[in-house]
Amino acid sequence: MNIKLLVEGGEMKPGPTLSQKLGPAGINISQVIQKINDSTKNFPGMKVPVELNVDSSTKTFEVKVFSPPVSELLKKELGLEKGSGLQKKQYAGNISIEQIISVAKTKMPNLLCKDLKSAVKTVIGTCVSLGVLVENEPASLVGVQIDEGKFAKEISSEKTDLSQEKKSKLQEHFNKVREEQEKVIKQEQAAKEAAEAAAAAATATTTPATGAVPTAAAGTAVAAATTPVAAAPAAKEAPKKEEAKKKK
């Protein structure tokens, strides 16, 4: 029996899914969890793919651990809990090409890539999804630049060493980007609130108060009331004309 799991590195706990699958096979679940946690303890705080091969006839099992998803490795490199939910408007971090190459090398055995350059581009594609800058640039732009030959030296030499000086400069640039992002977000929020307030005020102005009589309707009522008064003199003159005819 083959079971595929995605577990928290070194922190797997008992659950109904595993119990339902292993219980009937007579496998000791506590031993399985302990083995998985020992095998994934080097990936703390990350989701780790695990494959569990169980032989129900001998009641033995084998744990096979795969490297965490690219997104998890990138978040670990940057110390992020999650990526940006607004990739086109807000960035979550700024990563170096050395860190990208390191992640690409880690994932290379699990990626359908013919060489390291292709693996690097795959990792950069995940940076786009997470909203992460690469060397101070949007990740989508860096992917194009790599096709044009940028970072060829770093990739060919498989450079993964990142100096503290460069790391600090990348962080400094990102801090400025984040400040600008926050300003834009505040401006957009203020504009939205102003538009909503203006719309509410306009609605209040055009809606008549309860019980009020519209001006046009009032004018119509007055005109209608005065019409019989204007017709009254003609009604009085009619009998006088009839009397004059009889006298003649």
C-alpha positions in Angstrom: 0.0 0.0 0.0 1.3 3.4 -1.0 0.2 6.5 0.9 1.2 10.1 -0.1 1.2 12.8 2.6 2.0 16.5 3.0 3.2 17.0 6.6 4.6 19.7 8.8 8.4 19.2 9.0 9.2 17.3 12.2 5.7 18.1 13.6 3.3 15.5 12.2 0.5 14.5 14.6 -2.0 11.7 14.6 -5.1 12.2 12.4 -8.1 10.3 11.1 -6.8 9.9 7.6 -3.7 8.0 8.6 -5.6 6.0 11.3 -8.2 4.8 8.8 -5.6 3.6 6.3 -3.1 2.1 8.7 -5.4 0.8 11.4 -6.9 -2.1 9.4 -3.4 -3.1 8.3 -2.3 -3.6 11.9 0.5 -1.0 11.6 1.7 0.8 14.7 0.7 4.4 13.9 2.9 5.9 16.7 5.9 4.3 15.2 5.0 5.6 11.7 4.6 9.2 13.0 7.9 9.1 14.9 9.7 7.8 11.8 8.2 10.6 9.6 9.0 13.3 12.1 12.6 12.0 12.4 12.9 12.1 8.6 11.5 15.6 8.2 13.0 17.4 11.2 15.4 19.2 8.9 12.5 21.1 7.4 11.0 22.9 10.4 8.0 25.1 9.6 7.6 23.8 6.1 5.2 21.5 4.3 7.0 18.4 3.3 5.8 15.7 0.8 6.2 12.2 2.2 5.5 8.8 0.6 4.7 5.9 2.9 5.1 2.4 1.5 3.3 -0.2 3.7 3.6 -4.0 3.5 0.5 -5.2 5.3 1.6 -8.9 5.0 4.8 -8.3 7.0 3.4 -5.2 8.9 6.5 -3.2 7.9 6.7 0.3 6.3 9.2 2.6 4.6 9.2 6.4 4.7 10.4 8.3 1.6 10.8 12.1 2.0 10.8 14.5 -0.9 12.1 18.1 -0.7 9.4 20.7 0.2 7.6 22.6 -2.6 9.5 25.5 -4.2 7.1 28.0 -2.5 8.0 26.6 0.9 11.7 26.8 0.2 11.5 30.4 -1.0 9.5 31.4 2.1 12.1 29.9 4.3 14.9 31.8 2.5 13.0 35.1 3.0 11.6 34.3 6.5 8.0 34.7 5.2 4.9 33.0 6.5 3.0 33.6 3.3 3.3 35.3 -0.1 1.6 38.5 -1.3 -2.1 38.3 -2.1 -1.7 41.2 -4.4 1.2 40.2 -6.6 0.8 43.1 -9.1 0.4 45.8 -6.4 2.3 44.6 -3.4 5.6 42.7 -3.0 6.4 40.3 -0.1 10.1 40.2 -0.3 13.4 40.6 -2.3 15.5 37.6 -3.1 19.0 37.2 -4.6 20.0 35.1 -7.6 22.2 33.1 -5.3 19.2 32.1 -3.2 17.3 31.3 -6.3 20.1 29.0 -7.5 20.2 27.3 -4.1 16.5 26.5 -4.2 16.8 25.3 -7.8 19.6 22.9 -6.9 17.6 21.5 -4.0 14.5 20.9 -6.2 16.4 19.8 -9.3 15.8 16.0 -8.7 12.1 16.6 -8.5 11.7 19.1 -11.4 11.2 18.2 -15.0 14.1 20.4 -16.1 16.9 19.5 -18.4 19.5 21.8 -16.7 20.0 24.3 -13.9 19.1 27.3 -16.0 15.6 25.8 -16.6 15.3 25.0 -12.9 16.2 28.6 -12.0 13.5 29.9 -14.3 11.0 27.5 -12.7 11.8 28.9 -9.3 11.6 32.4 -10.6 8.1 31.6 -11.9 7.1 30.7 -8.3 8.5 34.1 -7.2 6.0 35.7 -9.6 3.1 33.8 -7.8 4.4 34.7 -4.4 4.9 38.4 -5.2 8.7 38.3 -4.6 11.2 40.6 -6.2 14.4 39.0 -7.7 17.5 41.2 -7.4 15.3 44.4 -7.0 13.3 43.6 -10.1 9.9 42.0 -10.8 10.4 38.2 -11.1 8.6 38.1 -14.5 11.2 40.6 -15.9 14.1 38.6 -14.5 12.9 35.5 -16.3 13.2 37.3 -19.6 16.6 38.7 -18.7 17.9 35.2 -18.0 16.9 34.1 -21.5 18.9 37.1 -22.7 22.0 35.9 -20.8 21.8 37.8 -17.5 23.2 35.9 -14.5 24.7 33.3 -16.9 28.0 33.4 -14.9 26.3 32.8 -11.5 24.2 29.9 -12.9 27.0 28.2 -14.7 29.2 28.3 -11.6 26.2 27.3 -9.4 26.9 30.2 -7.1 24.9 30.0 -3.8 27.1 32.0 -1.4 25.4 35.3 -0.5 27.4 38.0 1.2 25.9 39.8 4.2 26.6 43.1 2.4 24.5 42.1 -0.6 21.8 40.7 1.6 21.6 44.0 3.5 21.4 46.0 0.3 18.5 43.9 -1.0 16.7 44.3 2.2 17.3 48.1 2.2 15.8 48.3 -1.3 12.8 46.3 -0.3 12.2 48.5 2.7 11.9 51.5 0.4 9.6 49.5 -1.9 7.4 48.5 1.0 7.1 52.2 2.2 5.9 53.2 -1.2 3.5 50.4 -1.3 2.0 51.4 2.0 1.6 55.0 0.8 -0.2 53.9 -2.4 -2.5 51.6 -0.4 -3.4 54.3 2.0 -4.1 56.8 -0.8 -6.3 54.2 -2.6 -8.2 53.5 0.6 -8.7 57.2 1.3 -10.0 57.8 -2.3 -12.4 54.8 -1.9 -13.8 56.2 1.3 -14.2 59.7 -0.2 -16.1 58.2 -3.2 -18.4 56.2 -0.9 -19.1 59.3 1.2 -19.9 61.4 -1.9 -22.2 58.7 -3.2 -24.0 58.5 0.2 -24.4 62.3 0.3 -25.8 62.5 -3.3 -28.3 59.8 -2.4 -29.4 61.7 0.7 -29.9 64.9 -1.3 -32.1 63.4 -4.1 -34.3 61.4 -1.8 -37.4 63.5 -0.5 -38.2 63.4 3.2 -41.0 61.1 4.3 -44.5 62.9 4.1 -43.2 65.8 2.0 -45.4 66.9 -1.0 -43.4 67.3 -4.2 -43.6 70.9 -5.6 -44.9 69.9 -9.0 -47.7 67.9 -7.6 -48.7 70.7 -5.2 -48.9 73.2 -8.2 -51.1 70.7 -10.1 -53.5 70.4 -7.1 -53.9 74.2 -6.8 -54.6 74.6 -10.5 -57.2 71.9 -10.4 -58.9 73.5 -7.4 -59.2 76.9 -9.1 -60.8 75.7 -12.3 -64.5 75.4 -11.0 -64.3 79.0 -9.6 -63.5 80.4 -13.1 -66.5 78.6 -14.6 -69.0 79.9 -12.1 -69.9 83.3 -13.8 -70.8 81.7 -17.1 -73.3 79.5 -15.2 -75.0 82.5 -13.7 -75.4 84.4 -17.0 -77.3 81.5 -18.8 -80.6 82.0 -16.9 -80.6 85.8 -17.6 -80.4 85.2 -21.4 -83.4 82.8 -21.3 -85.5 85.4 -19.5 -84.7 88.1 -22.1 -85.8 85.9 -24.9 -89.2 85.2 -23.3 -89.9 88.9 -22.8 -89.3 89.6 -26.4 
